[in-house]
Amino acid sequence: MNKKYIFEYVGGTKGDMVVRFLNGHEPNISFDRANKSEPQPLGCENWLKLMWVKDLTLERFEEVLSVNPYEYVPAHALWCCHPTTFEGTKNLSYPKYMDLLKKYNYEILSLKFEPKHYVTIFIEVVLKATDRLRTYKDENENEISEVKKLNNYKNNDSIKILELSPLEIFGRKYRGYKKLNELTENRTLLHYDDLFCSDSCPFPEHSHREDEWLMLIEQSWCNYDENDYRKFEVPEGCE
């Protein structure tokens, strides 16, 4: 059985784009959804991307591993494949999930990122997770900001958060992102800077596709520059 890979990532870190590239498939970028790459169909629901940990049962986990036709498959944080839970308690089902990884010959590749990227990542996930945008113009027929368009279209808590300062956003996401970056056991680690902030292709076996990779990175960023978030500096002691 050929080895396969689970690409574990946090929403807003281009997981579907990376997986499509590694699988040799077209990017399928939705430019009307803040440049989001659409996920590949697996032949079943991708239960590995469920937001609620307890919903990822052994049966669902095995279904994805057994049905997935590709070399790479995307997943959100797989606490089921860690000795402890997000809350820090012992994960009693951990050995059973690890046995399934061995049975189907999967390895977890886990994307990690530094605090300096927390705000950007959260902005990316909010914009890309929102339903398709309508075109809005102000009274002078000028296009208004991305966030205002989103507020007119879908008024939810995540979008309201974008109206906060970068420091406030950082404070809200710091604890959760920090714990996710500590999720390292039984994983091969990849790093955000190497993948998305470099001028070369981070995958040696795909070095001949460097121009394609760099073009994808350029196309994938959200067009957003509100609230001075690009000037944000990580608070001392949170590096």
Secondary structure, 3 states (H helix, E strand, C coil): CCCEEEEECCCCCCHHHHHHHHCCCCCCEEHHHCCEECCCCCCCCCHHHCCCHHHCCHHHHHHHHHHCCCCEEEECCCHHHCCECCCCCECCCHHHHHHHHHHCCEEEEEEECCHHHHHHHHHHHHHHHCCCCCCCECCCCCECCHHHHHHHHCCCHHHHHCCCCHHHHHHHHHHHHHHHHCCCCCCEEEEHHHHHCCCCCCCHHHHHHHHHHHHHHHHHCCCCCCCCHHHCCCCCCCC
